[in-house]
Amino acid sequence: MTDTLFIETKRGEMKREDLIRDLRRYARKNGLTFDLDKSGGSGSHYKVKIGDHITIIQYGEFDPFKVRRICKQLNIDPAHL
């Protein structure tokens, strides 16, 4: 197992499905509720709720800055993913 924040693609970005998988795993490890609403966003956006925090995740790939911003909105330390 690696200590990296996420699995990187060739361009150093993370796919949305990989981010959601990591967020789901984080919630399970920490005893938090995880809810993914694929119709909760507009178009190809997903609404993710972990515990009491909610954010919208768009379709595409995310650079490390965007991953940190999403984690901040969910009150998660990115190092713990």
C-alpha positions, 0 to 999 in steps of 0.5 A: 500500500502506498502513502500517496494521496491518490492514484495518479494518471500520466498527467498527475490527475485523478479520475472522479471514480477514483476520488469517490472510491477513496472518499467512500473508503475514508468514510467507512474507516472512520464510521461516517455515513457516505451518500452519493447522489448521481441526480443531485447535481446538474448534468454530470455532477454528483452530490457527495455527503460524508457525515454532515458535509456536502459537496458537488463533484463534477465529471472529469479529472482532478489535479491535487489542488482540486482534490484538496479543495473537495476534501476541505469542503468535506472537512477531511484531511487529504493526507488521511485518504 
